[in-house]
Amino acid sequence: MHRSGTSALTGALGALGFNTPDPGERMDWPESNAEHWESVSLAVYNDQLLTKLGGSWEAPPDLPLKWELDGALSELDSPLPILNAAYPEPGPRVWKDPRLCLLLPFWRTILPSPVAAVLVWRSPLAVARSLKKRDGMYLADGVALWERYNRAALTNLVGINTFVCSYDAVVRDPTTAMNTIADWLSALPQLSGMANQWHLEQSASSIARVDSTDEQEADGEPLLAQHHELVRRLSLLEGGHLPLEGSSLASESDWTSALLAARSGSRTREFQIELQNKQRELDQLRDSTSWRATKPLRAMISTIHSVRSKLPRH
């Protein structure tokens, strides 16, 4: 999920020995993070994919089963040239994009095997507060996004070798966290030859230790039973999985479904209102004296364009 420490962890994995996106490809948004380690081109492609599916990163669509097989997605250009441009160097790569929580089924049909994942999660209200600070988003909307993204991640990572860790644990003790992750990565067949090449000290030192007391949820905060259950499940899953198995989670809370549907609907209504306003302005222009007075001139110009279009071209 966005605002969950994905940038810090991706930078640490890059320092460990993974290729990160080409410098010319990286997102530049210093007001939010000093370094995002995120490919702009791949993020734009994922935004286009979400638009095609009827949503956006902040108003994610409620996707049906097997949505990735929808023939309409074939209209999108192949993302492989974008991937190759973002990661021109050979060797293991780390790709960070929170949208992958939602879109991984599509990318599993594209990415070459084998694939492994590191899923970092953060407490729902800490994420929501960060979204409020950065984007002015209501806390309730931020919690709803947290629930959908993390539920989607646990569903879509089933069958993939996955390491689950908490933001709190990573920033509290970066050395232990990165050593544990490196040991797990070294056990993967595709990375077994990297064990003696990891830059463990550099990786851990890239993560700034911070006070994570804000990660604790206070009594009376607006969290539902489903949110607490998801927090417990993520906590229990911390560590390595070869592969991640399915989780018997309850369905998404009605609260989250309603809030995100409203967010998506409000975007549509905003567009409709803007369109209505433009139509009203156009109607007012057509009713104006100047518009009526220039009607003969516009008719003459239209006739000239029509005649020119019929002339032979040399």
N, C-alpha and C positions, 0 to 999 in steps of 0.2 A: 504494500500500500504506500501511496505517496506520504512523505514526511515521517518515514519510519526508520531512517538511518541508512537507506539504500545507497546514498552517495558515499557516506563514510566507509561502508563495508566494501563497496565496489572499488574505491580507491585503495583500500587495504589489500584486496585481491589482486589489483594491478601491481601494487608494490611487491606482493608475494611472488609474482612471476607470470601473471596472465596478461595478454594483450588487451588494452583498452582501446576505445575508438580513436581513430586518427585525430591528432590535435585540430586539424582544420574542420573536422566533423562535429566537434563537441559543442554542446549547448553552453552558451555564455549568458549566465544570469547571476552575477555576483551578489545582487541584493538578496537572493534566496539562499544560495550556497556558494562558497568560494570556488568549488569545482563540482559539477554534477556527474561527470564521467558518463554522459549520455549522448548518443548520436542524434543530432538534430534531424537528419534525413530519415532515420528509422522511427523516431518519434512522430514525425509528420506522416509517415506511411501508416503508423498505427492510429493516428488521429483520423486519417481518411477512412481506414477500415471501420473504426467506431462510428463515423458519420454514416457510412454505408449500412451499418447495422441499426441505425436509428438513434444514436446516442453520442456521448462524448466522454472524456475521462472524468468529468465532474458530474455527469448525468448518465451513468452507464446503463446500457439497455439490459433488460432481463432476457437473457438469451435462452432459446430452447435447446434441447438435446440435439447433437449433431449439426449445429448451426454452421460449423466450418465447412460442411459439404454443400452449402447453398450455392447453386449455380450462378447466382448474381455476383458472387465474389470473384468469379472468373473474369469479370470486366476490369478488375484492377490489374495494373501492370505487375509483372513478376518482381518480387522484392530482392531476388538474388543479386542483381547488379548493385543494389543499394547496400546490401550486406557486405559484398566484396569491397566496395569503395570505403565503407566505414572501417573495415578491418583488413587493410592491405597486407599486413605482415603474417607470415605463417606461424603456427603454434597455437596453443590453447587460448581461447578468448573468453572474456567475461562481458556479458551484455546485460546492462541494467536498464530496465524500463518498467515502472510499476504497472503500465497498461498490460503487460504480459500476464498478470494475474487473471485478467479477463480473456485475453486473446491467445493464450498458449495453445488451445486446440488447433487453431489455424496454423501457428508456427511449427507445430509438431509435424505437419505435413510438408514443411519447407526445409527446416533445419537438417543438416546432415547429422547422422548418428555417430557416436553416442553423445547424449546430452545429460548433464547433471545440473542440479539447482541448489542454490543457497537461498533459503527463505528467511528474511529478517522481519520480525514483527514488533510492534510497539503498542503500548496500552491505548485503548480507543480514545480516551479523553485527551491524552497528550497529543495524539495525531490531530484531533479536532481543534485543540487550542492552536496548534501550529498552522493549520489551514485557516483558522480565523485571523491569525496574525498576518499571514502572507496574502490571503485572498479575500479577507473580510467575510468568510463563510460562517453561517450560523453553526453553533456547536452541534445541534441536532443533525444537520446535514452532514457534518464531518464524521460523526459517529455512524451514520447510515452508510456513508461511503466506506468507512473502515470495515463494517460488517460485510458488505457485498464483496469487496476486494479480497478479504481474507478467506471468506467462504469459497469464493471462486478459485483462489490459489490452492486451497486444500483439496478441492475437487479435481482441478486440472493437473495437479502434480502427481496424482495417483499413477503408479507404474513407473515413475521417474526416480532415479537415485537423488535423494534430497536431504540436505542438512538444514535443520530448523534451529534458529537462534533468536534470542530476544535482543532488542536494542539496548535494554538495560544492562544485560550481561556483557555485551560487547564493549560499551563505554566504561563500565565499572572496572573491567580488567581486560584490556585489549590483548595483552600478552597471552594469557590463558585462552582467551577466545580464539585468537588467530592460530595458536599452536594446535588447538583441538580441531579446528576446521582444516588446517593443513594435514594433520594426521589422517582425517577422514578422506580428504581428496586423494591422498597418496595411495589409499586402498582401492581406488577406482582403477580398473584395468587401463583405461585410456590415459591415466595420469601417473601410473606407477613409476615411470621413468623420471618423474619430476621431483621425487622425494628429496634428493640431494641437491636440488637446485633452488629450493624455496628460499626467499629472503625474509626469514621470520622476524628478525629484529626490525628491519625496515618496514615491514607490513604492520607490525604492532604499533610502532612509533608514529605511523601516519594517522592513527586514531587518537584524537584528543580525549583524555579522561575528563568526564564532566560529572557533576552532581546529578544523579538520576532520581532524586526524591520526588520530582514532579511526575514520575511514572506511576506513583501509587494513586489509586482511585479513592477519593474521599467518600465517606458515607453520605448517602442522600443525593449523589450525583445521578443524572438522568440516564442510567443504564438499565436495560431490560434483562430478564433471565437469559435470553438468547445471547446477549453480549457477554455476560459473565460465563456462560457455558463455552463460548468460543474462546475466551481468554484461557479458561482451564484447559481446553483441548490443545491450544497452541503451546501452553506451558508443558503439558504432558508429552508433547511431540518433540520437545527440544532435544537435539542430538542428531545423529546420522541414521538414515533409513536406506536400505538396499533391497527394493525400492520403497517409496512411500506407499503405504496401504490406505485403503478407503477408511473414512471416518463416519461413524453413524451419528452425524449431527442432526439436530432438529431443523426443520425448514426455516428459511429466512423469516425474521420477524415481520409481521404485517406493518409495523411502524416504519421499518426501513423500506419495504416495498412501496408503501404509500408516499413517503417523503421523496424517494428517488423518482417515482412516477410523476409526482408534482413538479420536481425540478426539470424533468424532461419536458413535461407539458408546458411549463412556464417559458422554456426556451422557444417552443413552438408558438406560444401565444405572443411572445415578444416579437417574433418575426412577423406574425400575422398583423399585429398592431402597427409595426413599422410599415408594412406593405399597405395597410389601409390608410395610414397617414400620407404616404407618397401618392396613393390614388386620389385622396382628397385634394392634395396640392395640385395634382394634374387637372382635376375637375375644375378647381378654382381658376386655374390658368386658362382653361378652355372657355370659361364663362366671362373672362375679363374682356374689357373693351379693346385692349391692344391685340388680343388673340383674334377677335372677330375682324378687326381692322386689317390685320395682315393675312387674312384668309386668301385673298386673290394672289398675293405674292407667294405664299406657300404652295398654292395650286400650280402656279407657273414653274416653281422650282421642281416640284414633283414631276411635272410633264417633261421638263428638260432632262432630269435623271432617267426617266423612262425611255425617252428617245435615244439618249446616249447609250443605254444598255443594249439597244437593238442595232447599233451601228457596228459594222464589221471591224474587228480588231487587227492591227498590223504589227 
